[in-house]
């Protein structure tokens, strides 16, 4: 199919559009989200899917909806 690309992993979006522009380290971002550095790192490196719990945490931290983050994951899964 011409014009179709693989959907972007929500971890990549979080890394490139939120964490990097804010100049946050993974350690600081994990602390602010209330998760371990290891779990956040795995998400940012696109090694694990986004969980509903993490979507809620990211939504609160970024003032976005958890559904928007889960939609990214759903598009990737499909």
PyMOL Python script that loads the backbone (N, CA, C, O; Angstrom):
from pymol import cmd

cmd.read_pdbstr("""\
ATOM      1  N   UNK A   1       0.836  -1.182   0.000  1.00  0.00           N
ATOM      2  CA  UNK A   1       0.000   0.000   0.000  1.00  0.00           C
ATOM      3  C   UNK A   1       0.881   1.246   0.000  1.00  0.00           C
ATOM      4  O   UNK A   1       1.710   1.432   0.891  1.00  0.00           O
ATOM      5  N   UNK A   2       0.700   2.059  -0.965  1.00  0.00           N
ATOM      6  CA  UNK A   2       1.471   3.284  -1.074  1.00  0.00           C
ATOM      7  C   UNK A   2       0.899   4.325  -0.118  1.00  0.00           C
ATOM      8  O   UNK A   2      -0.317   4.486  -0.009  1.00  0.00           O
ATOM      9  N   UNK A   3       1.793   5.026   0.571  1.00  0.00           N
ATOM     10  CA  UNK A   3       1.357   6.093   1.457  1.00  0.00           C
ATOM     11  C   UNK A   3       1.057   5.656   2.879  1.00  0.00           C
ATOM     12  O   UNK A   3       0.724   6.492   3.719  1.00  0.00           O
ATOM     13  N   UNK A   4       1.167   4.373   3.168  1.00  0.00           N
ATOM     14  CA  UNK A   4       0.913   3.898   4.522  1.00  0.00           C
ATOM     15  C   UNK A   4       2.236   3.566   5.187  1.00  0.00           C
ATOM     16  O   UNK A   4       3.095   2.915   4.592  1.00  0.00           O
ATOM     17  N   UNK A   5       2.395   4.013   6.415  1.00  0.00           N
ATOM     18  CA  UNK A   5       3.604   3.707   7.164  1.00  0.00           C
ATOM     19  C   UNK A   5       3.209   3.047   8.474  1.00  0.00           C
ATOM     20  O   UNK A   5       2.067   3.141   8.924  1.00  0.00           O
ATOM     21  N   UNK A   6       4.167   2.391   9.057  1.00  0.00           N
ATOM     22  CA  UNK A   6       3.925   1.736  10.335  1.00  0.00           C
ATOM     23  C   UNK A   6       3.620   2.810  11.385  1.00  0.00           C
ATOM     24  O   UNK A   6       4.320   3.821  11.444  1.00  0.00           O
ATOM     25  N   UNK A   7       2.600   2.610  12.203  1.00  0.00           N
ATOM     26  CA  UNK A   7       2.305   3.580  13.263  1.00  0.00           C
ATOM     27  C   UNK A   7       3.491   3.730  14.225  1.00  0.00           C
ATOM     28  O   UNK A   7       4.285   2.807  14.402  1.00  0.00           O
ATOM     29  N   UNK A   8       3.587   4.876  14.821  1.00  0.00           N
ATOM     30  CA  UNK A   8       4.676   5.169  15.757  1.00  0.00           C
ATOM     31  C   UNK A   8       4.352   4.618  17.138  1.00  0.00           C
ATOM     32  O   UNK A   8       3.229   4.750  17.625  1.00  0.00           O
ATOM     33  N   UNK A   9       5.338   4.006  17.755  1.00  0.00           N
ATOM     34  CA  UNK A   9       5.192   3.480  19.113  1.00  0.00           C
ATOM     35  C   UNK A   9       4.998   4.658  20.075  1.00  0.00           C
ATOM     36  O   UNK A   9       5.681   5.673  19.941  1.00  0.00           O
ATOM     37  N   UNK A  10       4.083   4.543  21.037  1.00  0.00           N
ATOM     38  CA  UNK A  10       3.864   5.656  21.969  1.00  0.00           C
ATOM     39  C   UNK A  10       5.102   6.008  22.781  1.00  0.00           C
ATOM     40  O   UNK A  10       5.259   7.155  23.197  1.00  0.00           O
ATOM     41  N   UNK A  11       5.975   5.047  23.011  1.00  0.00           N
ATOM     42  CA  UNK A  11       7.226   5.346  23.725  1.00  0.00           C
ATOM     43  C   UNK A  11       8.111   6.293  22.939  1.00  0.00           C
ATOM     44  O   UNK A  11       8.765   7.165  23.511  1.00  0.00           O
ATOM     45  N   UNK A  12       8.131   6.119  21.627  1.00  0.00           N
ATOM     46  CA  UNK A  12       8.913   7.016  20.775  1.00  0.00           C
ATOM     47  C   UNK A  12       8.326   8.422  20.796  1.00  0.00           C
ATOM     48  O   UNK A  12       9.062   9.408  20.842  1.00  0.00           O
ATOM     49  N   UNK A  13       7.005   8.509  20.763  1.00  0.00           N
ATOM     50  CA  UNK A  13       6.341   9.815  20.829  1.00  0.00           C
ATOM     51  C   UNK A  13       6.657  10.484  22.160  1.00  0.00           C
ATOM     52  O   UNK A  13       6.995  11.668  22.196  1.00  0.00           O
ATOM     53  N   UNK A  14       6.551   9.746  23.236  1.00  0.00           N
ATOM     54  CA  UNK A  14       6.850  10.294  24.562  1.00  0.00           C
ATOM     55  C   UNK A  14       8.295  10.790  24.625  1.00  0.00           C
ATOM     56  O   UNK A  14       8.564  11.879  25.133  1.00  0.00           O
ATOM     57  N   UNK A  15       9.207   9.995  24.112  1.00  0.00           N
ATOM     58  CA  UNK A  15      10.634  10.355  24.135  1.00  0.00           C
ATOM     59  C   UNK A  15      10.912  11.595  23.279  1.00  0.00           C
ATOM     60  O   UNK A  15      11.540  12.546  23.743  1.00  0.00           O
ATOM     61  N   UNK A  16      10.441  11.578  22.030  1.00  0.00           N
ATOM     62  CA  UNK A  16      10.794  12.638  21.079  1.00  0.00           C
ATOM     63  C   UNK A  16       9.982  13.920  21.244  1.00  0.00           C
ATOM     64  O   UNK A  16      10.487  15.010  20.977  1.00  0.00           O
ATOM     65  N   UNK A  17       8.740  13.802  21.679  1.00  0.00           N
ATOM     66  CA  UNK A  17       7.866  14.976  21.751  1.00  0.00           C
ATOM     67  C   UNK A  17       7.696  15.551  23.150  1.00  0.00           C
ATOM     68  O   UNK A  17       7.219  16.676  23.306  1.00  0.00           O
ATOM     69  N   UNK A  18       8.083  14.787  24.169  1.00  0.00           N
ATOM     70  CA  UNK A  18       7.881  15.271  25.542  1.00  0.00           C
ATOM     71  C   UNK A  18       9.201  15.305  26.316  1.00  0.00           C
ATOM     72  O   UNK A  18       9.643  16.371  26.745  1.00  0.00           O
ATOM     73  N   UNK A  19       9.816  14.163  26.492  1.00  0.00           N
ATOM     74  CA  UNK A  19      10.984  14.072  27.374  1.00  0.00           C
ATOM     75  C   UNK A  19      12.185  14.837  26.828  1.00  0.00           C
ATOM     76  O   UNK A  19      12.779  15.647  27.541  1.00  0.00           O
ATOM     77  N   UNK A  20      12.549  14.589  25.569  1.00  0.00           N
ATOM     78  CA  UNK A  20      13.717  15.272  25.000  1.00  0.00           C
ATOM     79  C   UNK A  20      13.539  16.792  24.939  1.00  0.00           C
ATOM     80  O   UNK A  20      14.448  17.519  25.340  1.00  0.00           O
ATOM     81  N   UNK A  21      12.400  17.298  24.453  1.00  0.00           N
ATOM     82  CA  UNK A  21      12.246  18.761  24.410  1.00  0.00           C
ATOM     83  C   UNK A  21      12.308  19.428  25.793  1.00  0.00           C
ATOM     84  O   UNK A  21      12.728  20.578  25.915  1.00  0.00           O
ATOM     85  N   UNK A  22      11.892  18.705  26.814  1.00  0.00           N
ATOM     86  CA  UNK A  22      11.948  19.255  28.170  1.00  0.00           C
ATOM     87  C   UNK A  22      13.325  19.108  28.808  1.00  0.00           C
ATOM     88  O   UNK A  22      13.580  19.640  29.888  1.00  0.00           O
ATOM     89  N   UNK A  23      14.202  18.385  28.130  1.00  0.00           N
ATOM     90  CA  UNK A  23      15.555  18.189  28.659  1.00  0.00           C
ATOM     91  C   UNK A  23      15.594  17.279  29.879  1.00  0.00           C
ATOM     92  O   UNK A  23      16.499  17.384  30.707  1.00  0.00           O
ATOM     93  N   UNK A  24      14.615  16.389  29.989  1.00  0.00           N
ATOM     94  CA  UNK A  24      14.551  15.489  31.139  1.00  0.00           C
ATOM     95  C   UNK A  24      15.414  14.251  30.904  1.00  0.00           C
ATOM     96  O   UNK A  24      15.545  13.770  29.778  1.00  0.00           O
ATOM     97  N   UNK A  25      15.987  13.756  31.967  1.00  0.00           N
ATOM     98  CA  UNK A  25      16.645  12.456  31.906  1.00  0.00           C
ATOM     99  C   UNK A  25      15.577  11.396  32.101  1.00  0.00           C
ATOM    100  O   UNK A  25      14.473  11.691  32.559  1.00  0.00           O
ATOM    101  N   UNK A  26      15.907  10.168  31.754  1.00  0.00           N
ATOM    102  CA  UNK A  26      14.969   9.062  31.984  1.00  0.00           C
ATOM    103  C   UNK A  26      14.704   8.929  33.474  1.00  0.00           C
ATOM    104  O   UNK A  26      13.575   8.667  33.888  1.00  0.00           O
ATOM    105  N   UNK A  27      15.726   9.107  34.266  1.00  0.00           N
ATOM    106  CA  UNK A  27      15.580   9.011  35.727  1.00  0.00           C
ATOM    107  C   UNK A  27      14.589  10.041  36.250  1.00  0.00           C
ATOM    108  O   UNK A  27      13.715   9.715  37.053  1.00  0.00           O
ATOM    109  N   UNK A  28      14.722  11.278  35.798  1.00  0.00           N
ATOM    110  CA  UNK A  28      13.823  12.341  36.260  1.00  0.00           C
ATOM    111  C   UNK A  28      12.409  12.124  35.740  1.00  0.00           C
ATOM    112  O   UNK A  28      11.444  12.296  36.484  1.00  0.00           O
ATOM    113  N   UNK A  29      12.277  11.751  34.482  1.00  0.00           N
ATOM    114  CA  UNK A  29      10.953  11.503  33.927  1.00  0.00           C
ATOM    115  C   UNK A  29      10.270  10.355  34.661  1.00  0.00           C
ATOM    116  O   UNK A  29       9.076  10.428  34.949  1.00  0.00           O
ATOM    117  N   UNK A  30      11.015   9.300  34.965  1.00  0.00           N
ATOM    118  CA  UNK A  30      10.458   8.159  35.697  1.00  0.00           C
ATOM    119  C   UNK A  30      10.001   8.591  37.089  1.00  0.00           C
ATOM    120  O   UNK A  30       8.933   8.189  37.552  1.00  0.00           O
ATOM    121  N   UNK A  31      10.803   9.398  37.738  1.00  0.00           N
ATOM    122  CA  UNK A  31      10.432   9.892  39.074  1.00  0.00           C
ATOM    123  C   UNK A  31       9.137  10.687  39.001  1.00  0.00           C
ATOM    124  O   UNK A  31       8.248  10.502  39.832  1.00  0.00           O
ATOM    125  N   UNK A  32       9.026  11.564  38.021  1.00  0.00           N
ATOM    126  CA  UNK A  32       7.819  12.386  37.881  1.00  0.00           C
ATOM    127  C   UNK A  32       6.587  11.546  37.552  1.00  0.00           C
ATOM    128  O   UNK A  32       5.474  11.880  37.961  1.00  0.00           O
ATOM    129  N   UNK A  33       6.789  10.458  36.814  1.00  0.00           N
ATOM    130  CA  UNK A  33       5.666   9.580  36.471  1.00  0.00           C
ATOM    131  C   UNK A  33       5.357   8.578  37.577  1.00  0.00           C
ATOM    132  O   UNK A  33       4.298   7.950  37.565  1.00  0.00           O
ATOM    133  N   UNK A  34       6.265   8.424  38.526  1.00  0.00           N
ATOM    134  CA  UNK A  34       6.057   7.470  39.613  1.00  0.00           C
ATOM    135  C   UNK A  34       6.257   6.032  39.186  1.00  0.00           C
ATOM    136  O   UNK A  34       5.572   5.131  39.671  1.00  0.00           O
ATOM    137  N   UNK A  35       7.208   5.813  38.265  1.00  0.00           N
ATOM    138  CA  UNK A  35       7.513   4.465  37.780  1.00  0.00           C
ATOM    139  C   UNK A  35       9.017   4.237  37.902  1.00  0.00           C
ATOM    140  O   UNK A  35       9.777   5.168  38.167  1.00  0.00           O
ATOM    141  N   UNK A  36       9.430   3.002  37.708  1.00  0.00           N
ATOM    142  CA  UNK A  36      10.858   2.723  37.764  1.00  0.00           C
ATOM    143  C   UNK A  36      11.538   3.206  36.486  1.00  0.00           C
ATOM    144  O   UNK A  36      10.920   3.303  35.426  1.00  0.00           O
ATOM    145  N   UNK A  37      12.807   3.498  36.619  1.00  0.00           N
ATOM    146  CA  UNK A  37      13.598   3.910  35.464  1.00  0.00           C
ATOM    147  C   UNK A  37      13.618   2.795  34.423  1.00  0.00           C
ATOM    148  O   UNK A  37      13.580   3.060  33.222  1.00  0.00           O
ATOM    149  N   UNK A  38      13.676   1.564  34.882  1.00  0.00           N
ATOM    150  CA  UNK A  38      13.726   0.416  33.978  1.00  0.00           C
ATOM    151  C   UNK A  38      12.445   0.296  33.145  1.00  0.00           C
ATOM    152  O   UNK A  38      12.498   0.046  31.941  1.00  0.00           O
ATOM    153  N   UNK A  39      11.296   0.480  33.802  1.00  0.00           N
ATOM    154  CA  UNK A  39      10.039   0.345  33.055  1.00  0.00           C
ATOM    155  C   UNK A  39       9.867   1.477  32.048  1.00  0.00           C
ATOM    156  O   UNK A  39       9.382   1.251  30.939  1.00  0.00           O
ATOM    157  N   UNK A  40      10.253   2.676  32.419  1.00  0.00           N
ATOM    158  CA  UNK A  40      10.150   3.792  31.488  1.00  0.00           C
ATOM    159  C   UNK A  40      11.136   3.617  30.334  1.00  0.00           C
ATOM    160  O   UNK A  40      10.791   3.863  29.178  1.00  0.00           O
ATOM    161  N   UNK A  41      12.337   3.201  30.640  1.00  0.00           N
ATOM    162  CA  UNK A  41      13.341   2.984  29.603  1.00  0.00           C
ATOM    163  C   UNK A  41      12.876   1.947  28.581  1.00  0.00           C
ATOM    164  O   UNK A  41      13.064   2.130  27.378  1.00  0.00           O
ATOM    165  N   UNK A  42      12.274   0.867  29.058  1.00  0.00           N
ATOM    166  CA  UNK A  42      11.771  -0.170  28.151  1.00  0.00           C
ATOM    167  C   UNK A  42      10.691   0.392  27.235  1.00  0.00           C
ATOM    168  O   UNK A  42      10.638   0.044  26.055  1.00  0.00           O
ATOM    169  N   UNK A  43       9.831   1.257  27.764  1.00  0.00           N
ATOM    170  CA  UNK A  43       8.791   1.880  26.946  1.00  0.00           C
ATOM    171  C   UNK A  43       9.417   2.829  25.927  1.00  0.00           C
ATOM    172  O   UNK A  43       9.068   2.791  24.747  1.00  0.00           O
ATOM    173  N   UNK A  44      10.332   3.675  26.374  1.00  0.00           N
ATOM    174  CA  UNK A  44      10.958   4.651  25.489  1.00  0.00           C
ATOM    175  C   UNK A  44      11.762   3.994  24.378  1.00  0.00           C
ATOM    176  O   UNK A  44      11.897   4.552  23.290  1.00  0.00           O
ATOM    177  N   UNK A  45      12.291   2.819  24.651  1.00  0.00           N
ATOM    178  CA  UNK A  45      13.058   2.076  23.645  1.00  0.00           C
ATOM    179  C   UNK A  45      12.177   1.146  22.819  1.00  0.00           C
ATOM    180  O   UNK A  45      12.675   0.319  22.056  1.00  0.00           O
ATOM    181  N   UNK A  46      10.870   1.287  22.978  1.00  0.00           N
ATOM    182  CA  UNK A  46       9.874   0.532  22.196  1.00  0.00           C
ATOM    183  C   UNK A  46      10.022  -0.980  22.399  1.00  0.00           C
ATOM    184  O   UNK A  46       9.753  -1.761  21.486  1.00  0.00           O
ATOM    185  N   UNK A  47      10.442  -1.379  23.579  1.00  0.00           N
ATOM    186  CA  UNK A  47      10.624  -2.796  23.891  1.00  0.00           C
ATOM    187  C   UNK A  47       9.383  -3.436  24.494  1.00  0.00           C
ATOM    188  O   UNK A  47       9.236  -4.658  24.480  1.00  0.00           O
ATOM    189  N   UNK A  48       8.489  -2.604  25.026  1.00  0.00           N
ATOM    190  CA  UNK A  48       7.258  -3.107  25.652  1.00  0.00           C
ATOM    191  C   UNK A  48       6.091  -2.248  25.173  1.00  0.00           C
ATOM    192  O   UNK A  48       6.280  -1.088  24.807  1.00  0.00           O
ATOM    193  N   UNK A  49       4.890  -2.812  25.174  1.00  0.00           N
ATOM    194  CA  UNK A  49       3.722  -1.996  24.808  1.00  0.00           C
ATOM    195  C   UNK A  49       3.331  -1.060  25.953  1.00  0.00           C
ATOM    196  O   UNK A  49       3.671  -1.288  27.114  1.00  0.00           O
ATOM    197  N   UNK A  50       2.625  -0.029  25.597  1.00  0.00           N
ATOM    198  CA  UNK A  50       2.108   0.905  26.590  1.00  0.00           C
ATOM    199  C   UNK A  50       0.968   0.240  27.351  1.00  0.00           C
ATOM    200  O   UNK A  50       0.044  -0.303  26.744  1.00  0.00           O
ATOM    201  N   UNK A  51       1.032   0.281  28.667  1.00  0.00           N
ATOM    202  CA  UNK A  51      -0.044  -0.285  29.486  1.00  0.00           C
ATOM    203  C   UNK A  51      -1.082   0.794  29.786  1.00  0.00           C
ATOM    204  O   UNK A  51      -0.770   1.983  29.731  1.00  0.00           O
ATOM    205  N   UNK A  52      -2.313   0.390  30.103  1.00  0.00           N
ATOM    206  CA  UNK A  52      -3.315   1.381  30.494  1.00  0.00           C
ATOM    207  C   UNK A  52      -2.872   2.211  31.700  1.00  0.00           C
ATOM    208  O   UNK A  52      -3.124   3.415  31.748  1.00  0.00           O
ATOM    209  N   UNK A  53      -2.219   1.579  32.665  1.00  0.00           N
ATOM    210  CA  UNK A  53      -1.751   2.314  33.846  1.00  0.00           C
ATOM    211  C   UNK A  53      -0.740   3.390  33.456  1.00  0.00           C
ATOM    212  O   UNK A  53      -0.805   4.517  33.946  1.00  0.00           O
ATOM    213  N   UNK A  54       0.190   3.040  32.575  1.00  0.00           N
ATOM    214  CA  UNK A  54       1.192   4.019  32.135  1.00  0.00           C
ATOM    215  C   UNK A  54       0.521   5.119  31.324  1.00  0.00           C
ATOM    216  O   UNK A  54       0.914   6.282  31.417  1.00  0.00           O
ATOM    217  N   UNK A  55      -0.483   4.769  30.533  1.00  0.00           N
ATOM    218  CA  UNK A  55      -1.209   5.783  29.756  1.00  0.00           C
ATOM    219  C   UNK A  55      -1.867   6.803  30.683  1.00  0.00           C
ATOM    220  O   UNK A  55      -1.871   7.998  30.388  1.00  0.00           O
ATOM    221  N   UNK A  56      -2.418   6.341  31.795  1.00  0.00           N
ATOM    222  CA  UNK A  56      -3.031   7.249  32.770  1.00  0.00           C
ATOM    223  C   UNK A  56      -1.966   8.167  33.366  1.00  0.00           C
ATOM    224  O   UNK A  56      -2.180   9.373  33.494  1.00  0.00           O
ATOM    225  N   UNK A  57      -0.828   7.599  33.727  1.00  0.00           N
ATOM    226  CA  UNK A  57       0.252   8.400  34.316  1.00  0.00           C
ATOM    227  C   UNK A  57       0.762   9.452  33.330  1.00  0.00           C
ATOM    228  O   UNK A  57       0.965  10.611  33.693  1.00  0.00           O
ATOM    229  N   UNK A  58       0.966   9.036  32.085  1.00  0.00           N
ATOM    230  CA  UNK A  58       1.454   9.967  31.070  1.00  0.00           C
ATOM    231  C   UNK A  58       0.401  11.037  30.785  1.00  0.00           C
ATOM    232  O   UNK A  58       0.731  12.214  30.637  1.00  0.00           O
ATOM    233  N   UNK A  59      -0.852  10.631  30.710  1.00  0.00           N
ATOM    234  CA  UNK A  59      -1.924  11.588  30.482  1.00  0.00           C
ATOM    235  C   UNK A  59      -1.975  12.665  31.549  1.00  0.00           C
ATOM    236  O   UNK A  59      -2.114  13.848  31.238  1.00  0.00           O
ATOM    237  N   UNK A  60      -1.863  12.262  32.794  1.00  0.00           N
ATOM    238  CA  UNK A  60      -1.881  13.236  33.891  1.00  0.00           C
ATOM    239  C   UNK A  60      -0.679  14.167  33.816  1.00  0.00           C
ATOM    240  O   UNK A  60      -0.806  15.376  34.012  1.00  0.00           O
ATOM    241  N   UNK A  61       0.486  13.598  33.531  1.00  0.00           N
ATOM    242  CA  UNK A  61       1.722  14.389  33.504  1.00  0.00           C
ATOM    243  C   UNK A  61       1.762  15.360  32.331  1.00  0.00           C
ATOM    244  O   UNK A  61       2.358  16.433  32.433  1.00  0.00           O
ATOM    245  N   UNK A  62       1.136  14.995  31.229  1.00  0.00           N
ATOM    246  CA  UNK A  62       1.207  15.826  30.023  1.00  0.00           C
ATOM    247  C   UNK A  62      -0.089  16.582  29.742  1.00  0.00           C
ATOM    248  O   UNK A  62      -0.196  17.316  28.759  1.00  0.00           O
ATOM    249  N   UNK A  63      -1.066  16.391  30.618  1.00  0.00           N
ATOM    250  CA  UNK A  63      -2.382  17.028  30.449  1.00  0.00           C
ATOM    251  C   UNK A  63      -3.019  16.638  29.114  1.00  0.00           C
ATOM    252  O   UNK A  63      -3.616  17.454  28.412  1.00  0.00           O
ATOM    253  N   UNK A  64      -2.860  15.352  28.802  1.00  0.00           N
ATOM    254  CA  UNK A  64      -3.508  14.775  27.625  1.00  0.00           C
ATOM    255  C   UNK A  64      -4.390  13.636  28.122  1.00  0.00           C
ATOM    256  O   UNK A  64      -4.405  13.330  29.314  1.00  0.00           O
ATOM    257  N   UNK A  65      -5.113  13.019  27.218  1.00  0.00           N
ATOM    258  CA  UNK A  65      -5.974  11.928  27.647  1.00  0.00           C
ATOM    259  C   UNK A  65      -5.243  10.591  27.572  1.00  0.00           C
ATOM    260  O   UNK A  65      -4.452  10.365  26.656  1.00  0.00           O
ATOM    261  N   UNK A  66      -5.504   9.712  28.525  1.00  0.00           N
ATOM    262  CA  UNK A  66      -4.929   8.367  28.439  1.00  0.00           C
ATOM    263  C   UNK A  66      -5.374   7.666  27.154  1.00  0.00           C
ATOM    264  O   UNK A  66      -4.632   6.872  26.575  1.00  0.00           O
ATOM    265  N   UNK A  67      -6.587   7.973  26.726  1.00  0.00           N
ATOM    266  CA  UNK A  67      -7.109   7.351  25.508  1.00  0.00           C
ATOM    267  C   UNK A  67      -6.262   7.687  24.284  1.00  0.00           C
ATOM    268  O   UNK A  67      -6.078   6.847  23.403  1.00  0.00           O
ATOM    269  N   UNK A  68      -5.748   8.908  24.228  1.00  0.00           N
ATOM    270  CA  UNK A  68      -4.919   9.283  23.079  1.00  0.00           C
ATOM    271  C   UNK A  68      -3.643   8.452  23.033  1.00  0.00           C
ATOM    272  O   UNK A  68      -3.175   8.085  21.955  1.00  0.00           O
ATOM    273  N   UNK A  69      -3.083   8.159  24.193  1.00  0.00           N
ATOM    274  CA  UNK A  69      -1.871   7.330  24.258  1.00  0.00           C
ATOM    275  C   UNK A  69      -2.206   5.872  23.940  1.00  0.00           C
ATOM    276  O   UNK A  69      -1.461   5.201  23.226  1.00  0.00           O
ATOM    277  N   UNK A  70      -3.318   5.391  24.468  1.00  0.00           N
ATOM    278  CA  UNK A  70      -3.713   4.009  24.182  1.00  0.00           C
ATOM    279  C   UNK A  70      -4.102   3.820  22.721  1.00  0.00           C
ATOM    280  O   UNK A  70      -3.919   2.738  22.162  1.00  0.00           O
ATOM    281  N   UNK A  71      -4.631   4.859  22.108  1.00  0.00           N
ATOM    282  CA  UNK A  71      -4.978   4.782  20.692  1.00  0.00           C
ATOM    283  C   UNK A  71      -3.714   4.569  19.849  1.00  0.00           C
ATOM    284  O   UNK A  71      -3.724   3.806  18.883  1.00  0.00           O
ATOM    285  N   UNK A  72      -2.633   5.250  20.225  1.00  0.00           N
ATOM    286  CA  UNK A  72      -1.364   5.039  19.510  1.00  0.00           C
ATOM    287  C   UNK A  72      -0.933   3.574  19.599  1.00  0.00           C
ATOM    288  O   UNK A  72      -0.483   2.982  18.618  1.00  0.00           O
ATOM    289  N   UNK A  73      -1.080   3.006  20.796  1.00  0.00           N
ATOM    290  CA  UNK A  73      -0.688   1.613  20.986  1.00  0.00           C
ATOM    291  C   UNK A  73      -1.616   0.685  20.194  1.00  0.00           C
ATOM    292  O   UNK A  73      -1.162  -0.287  19.591  1.00  0.00           O
ATOM    293  N   UNK A  74      -2.905   0.989  20.199  1.00  0.00           N
ATOM    294  CA  UNK A  74      -3.858   0.162  19.460  1.00  0.00           C
ATOM    295  C   UNK A  74      -3.563   0.179  17.967  1.00  0.00           C
ATOM    296  O   UNK A  74      -3.620  -0.859  17.308  1.00  0.00           O
ATOM    297  N   UNK A  75      -3.245   1.365  17.427  1.00  0.00           N
ATOM    298  CA  UNK A  75      -2.905   1.465  16.014  1.00  0.00           C
ATOM    299  C   UNK A  75      -1.665   0.626  15.687  1.00  0.00           C
ATOM    300  O   UNK A  75      -1.594  -0.020  14.642  1.00  0.00           O
ATOM    301  N   UNK A  76      -0.702   0.653  16.593  1.00  0.00           N
ATOM    302  CA  UNK A  76       0.517  -0.135  16.398  1.00  0.00           C
ATOM    303  C   UNK A  76       0.212  -1.630  16.458  1.00  0.00           C
ATOM    304  O   UNK A  76       0.736  -2.410  15.662  1.00  0.00           O
ATOM    305  N   UNK A  77      -0.631  -2.021  17.398  1.00  0.00           N
ATOM    306  CA  UNK A  77      -0.977  -3.439  17.566  1.00  0.00           C
ATOM    307  C   UNK A  77      -1.742  -3.997  16.370  1.00  0.00           C
ATOM    308  O   UNK A  77      -1.586  -5.163  16.009  1.00  0.00           O
ATOM    309  N   UNK A  78      -2.563  -3.159  15.765  1.00  0.00           N
ATOM    310  CA  UNK A  78      -3.357  -3.616  14.622  1.00  0.00           C
ATOM    311  C   UNK A  78      -2.512  -3.668  13.370  1.00  0.00           C
ATOM    312  O   UNK A  78      -3.009  -4.031  12.304  1.00  0.00           O
TER     313      UNK A  78
END
""", "prot")
cmd.dss("prot")
cmd.show_as("cartoon", "prot")
cmd.util.cbc("prot")
cmd.orient("prot")
